[in-house]
């Protein structure tokens, strides 16, 4: 989750003058990622059609009940895109290379791993698998994935843009919201609470422990945000980013924990941290104006570090795919190219402001 920008003390750093203009920074990120291979696009289409369908089914009724006004606000569009295209896409991507894949995905991936089919064919096969999986299997998992994704986007927006209390009071309210001891008074917090209750409804036995771990990580994120807003220095130099990264990923993974495994969790931590690095790198001018002290401003994160982070995520998904028993070179490249394509789309969303 992006770090809150409210009430932060501004501490200019010497690194600010050495960072090139935003247009040049964006060009560097695009060059780093390269031109995506669009022949893998049908895999991404299948994932996002699935997330959009479940957003309509499970999230929209809660929005209409608790915060209908958001549908006419810019955040209404951002909420849908963040939930469907960014957050909810991540656990589905993992399922295509996890060691314990659901049966519909396993059928397609095992055939794709054996037969060196053209990427467009593999893409349509992956899309078909998502269509089947989204309609006839894993109903509880689909529901929880999209609810968690919408919850993350909503509570992050509420903290960053809606709450006006002093930092410590904001932290108290959000923790009370999670514990059920604070009755939300504003529509955005009412929606966040409704999403939390819905995603935790009737947890299966195997889901309870990862859910509780995600809630613990989320509370750690709240504490980190309060620390940042009150000027507490993060001794790691990472601007209190780690708690948000881990809380987001643990939340997204808990519905598919039995399929994904710990290697997938660690890779998703890396991806989430890389996205945060890109976000801070692109938003430097805005962060200076708003007084947000980020690792980019301090010089902790440089373009070289961002490049290393990108390479780590790319080699990471290749390793994850092989570890899942899908070691054919053509299939590893296919999964890699689909990941690169989705991340290029994330970058363009950041560049346009949609993913802020």
N, C-alpha and C positions, 0 to 999 in steps of 0.2 A: 504494500500500500504506500502511495506517496506520502511523504512526511508533511505534516500540517505547516502552513506558512503564516499562521497568526501569532502575533505577540512575540516574534523572535527578535532578539537583539541583533542589530546589524554590526558586523565586524569586518570591515574591508580587509582583503588579503592582497598580497603582492601578486598572486597568480592571476587576478582578474584581468590585468592589462596584457597578459601573454596569450589569452585565449582569442582565437580569430572570431570574426563576426558570425552571426547565426547562420546566414546563408552558406558560408564556407564550412561551418561545422556540420550542417545538414549534408552538404556535398560529400564530406569526408565519410559520414556514416553510410551514405548510399554506396560510395565506392568500396567501402569495407565489406558490405554485404554482397555486392555484385548484382548483376541482372538475374532475377529469379527465373527458374525453369517453369514456365506456365503449363507445361504438359502434365504436371502433377496436380493441377488446380482442382480436378474433380474430387480428390480426397478432401480438400479444404471445403469445397462446396457441400459435400455430404455432412461433414461435421457441423457446419454452420446452419444448414437447413434443419438439422436435428435440434440444435440449441434454440433456434428461433421458434420452432414448433412448440417446444416445451416452455419457452418464455411466455408465449401466448396462453398456454394452458395453465401454468402455475403461478407466474409472476403478475401478469396483467390483472387478474381478479383482485389481488392484494393491493395493487396500485390504485385501482378504481375505488376500492373501499377506504383506504387510509390516506392516499395522497393524490387524488385525481388531478389536481392542478399541475402536477409535474409534467403531465402529458403535453401541456402547451408551453413548457419552459425548455430552454436549450438542454438542461440536464436530462429531460425525458428522453431525448435522442441519445445522449451520451450514456445514459444508464443502459439502454438496450444494447448499444454497441459494445460497451465495456463488459456487460454480462455475457452476451452471446459470442462476440468475435474474439475477445481477449481472454477473460477468465475461464469461462466454461469450455473453451476449445482445448485448454491445456490438458485436463485429465483424459479427454478422448484421444488426443495425440499420443499420449503415453500408452493407451490400450493397444495401439497398433504395433507396439514393440515390446510389450510387457511379457514376462515369462509365463504368466497364468492368464491368458487372454480369454474373454468370453467366447462362446462357441461360434457365433456368427462371424466374429472377426478372425478367430483361429482358422476357420474353414478357408476364408479368403486369403489370409496371410500365408498359410502353409502352401496353398497352390501357387501364390505369387512368388514365394521363395524358391519353389522348385522350377517354375517355368519362366524363362527370360522373356517375358511379354513386354511390349512397348509400354512406356509410361502412361500414355492416355488410357490404355486398356486397364492397367493397374489402378489408375485413378477412378475409372468408372466402377471397377470391382469394389474398391474401398467405399465409394459412395453408396453402392448397393448394400454393402454390409451395414453401413450406418443406417440406411433406410429400414432394413430388417430389424436391426438391433433397437432402433428408436421406436419401433411400433409393436414389437412382439416380445421383447425381452428386457430385463433389468429395469422394470418400471420404477422401482424405488430409487435406484441409482440415478436415473435420468432426472427425476423430480428433485432429488437433493442437490445434484450438480448445479442446476440452473438456479435454484433457490440460494445456494451458497454464493454463487457468482453475483447474483443481484444484491445479496446482503453485503458483500465486501464493497461493491461499488457505492451502495447507499450509505453505509456507516462512514466510509471514508469521506464522501461528499459532505455529510452532515457535520463531521468534525472540522473539515477544511473551510466550509463556506456558509454554514447555517448556525452553528452554535456561537453565542456571543458571551458566554460566561467566562470568568477567569479560568485559566488552565486547570487548576486543581479541581475546581467544581465541574468542569467538563469531564475530567477523568472519573470523578465520583459518579456522575450521572450515567456515563457509558458503562461503567462496571455494574452499576445498579440495574441498568437495562438488561445486561447479559444474565445477571443473577435473578432477575424478576422482582427486585426490591424497589425499583424506581418505575413509576407509572409515567410513560412519556407524554409530554404535553404538546409537542409540535408534530406536524404531519410527517416530516422526514424521519423522526425518531419512532413514531408510531409504525411507519412502514418497516423500518429496520427491525423492530421488535416482532412484527407479524412475520417477517421473513425468517427470523431466527426460530420462532415457534414452529413454523411450517417445516423447516428443514430438520428439526429435531423430533418431529412427530413420529411416534412408533419406531424408534430406533431398534434395529435388529441387534442381537447380542454381539455380533462381530463388529458392529458399527460404533458401539458405545464408547469403547476405550479410545479409538482415534478421534471421535467427536469431542470427548472431554479434553484430550490433548490439544486439539485445535482451539477450544475455548480458553484454555490456559495460555496458549501462545497469543491469542487475541488480547487477553488482559495485559500480557507483557508488552504488546504493541501500544496499548493505551498508556501504560506507564512510561514507555519510551517517548511518546508524543508529548506527554506532560513535561517530562524532563527537558525535551528540546524547546518547548514553548517557554519554559522558565529559565532558559539559559544554561542548563547543566551541560557541561562539555562531555561528549562521548569519547572516552579514552581510546577507543579503537580508531578514531578519526573518520568513522563512517556515518556521522550525523544521525545516529540512532536508527539506521536503516534496517539492520539485521532483524529486529523484532517484527517489523512489518512484513519483510520478505518471508520469514518462517511462518508467521501467522496466516498469511494469505495462502501459502502453499499447503500447509497442514489442513486448512479449511477445505480447499479444493480437492485434496486427495482422500479425505476421509470416506466419501461415498464409494470409491473404487480401491480402497486400501488393500483388499484381499487379492486384487489383480495386479496392482502396480509394484509393490515391494519397496524396499529402502533405497535401492539404487535409483529408482525413478524419483523418489523424494529428493535425493541429493541433486539430481540433475535439474529438477524443477526449481530448487533453491537457486542454482546457478543462473537459470533462465530469468527468474524473477529479479535477481540482483542485477543482471545485465540490462534488463528493461529499465530498472531504476537508474542505472548509470547513464543510459541514453537520455532518459527524461531530464535528469539534472544537467547533462551536457547541453541539451537543446534549450533549456529554460534558464540559462545563466543570467541573462539580463533581467528577466522577470524576478528571479530570486534575489538579485541585488536590490532591485527597487523595493521588494516586499520584505527585505531583511531576513531572508531565509539563508542560514549558514549551511551550505552543502559541501560534500567532499570535492566537488568540482571547484568551488570557490577557494577552498583551502589548499588545492593542489594535490589532494590525496588521489583523486581520480583524474587521469589525463587520457588523451586520445589513445596513447599506447596501451594503457590499462584497459580501455574499452575494447580495443582490438583483441587483446588477450582474452577478455571475457567472452567476446563473440566466438572466437576460435574454440574456447573451452566448451561452450554449449553445442557447437556443431560436432566436434569430435565426441562429445558426451552422448548425443542421441545416436550416433553411429555405434558407439560402444554398447549403449542400452539395447539397441536392436540386435546386435550380435549375441549379447548375453541372454536375450529372450529366445535364442535358438533359431534366429532368422539371419543367417550369416552370408547368404548369397550376395555377391557384390552388387548385382543390379537392384536387389530389394533394399539393401542398405542405402544405396544412392537415392532410390525413390523416396524413402522416408526422410532422408536428409533434405532432399530438394523440396518436399512438401513443407518441412519445418522452416526452411529458408524463405519460402514463399510467404508463409503466414507471418514471419517476423518482418519481412519487408513491408507487408501490409500494416503491421503494428507501427512501424517507423513512419509510414505515410500518414497514419492517423494522428501520431504525435505532431508531425510537421504541420498538419492542417488545424490542429487544436482539438480535434474530435476526441482524442484519447487522453486529453489532459485530465 
